[in-house]
Amino acid sequence: MTPTMTEPALVAEVAAIIRQSAKIPARVPITSATRLVEDLAIDSLDLVGVILQLQDHFDVVIEEDAVPNLCRVADLAAYLAARRPAVGS
């Protein structure tokens, strides 16, 4: 059972972490197509916090070189899906 790039549960989990870490109000929708900087106005400091939270939550390392390509929530979800440890459930 391999996770797909846009696995809804993973996208929702990533969106929740982004919302909490960057203090995005609940009224602001976050979908797989949401862009971190353009749509959510996440600045570089908040982005560092988001990356650190995602790394801790998913137990993965997000390579510094990859960050410029992680522009949308779906990009982050796909990156994490490809690198997170397999789950036995």
C-alpha positions, 0 to 999 in steps of 0.5 A: 500500500503505497501512499499517493502524491495527493493522499487526502489524509496526508494533505490534511495532516500537512495542512494542519501542521502548516496552519498551527505552525504559521498561525494561519486563521481557521477561516483561511482555506488550505488545500493541496493547491495552496501556495505557501508564500503567495496564498498564505503569506508565509515568510522565511521565518515561518517557513523554517518553523513549518519545515521543522514541525514537519520534520519532527512530526513525520520523522524525516529530514527535509533537505535544504536544497529541496525547500525552494521546490516545495511551494505548494501543500501538495509538494510538501505532502509528496515529498514527505510521502516519499521519505517518511518511514513505513507504517505498519497499520 
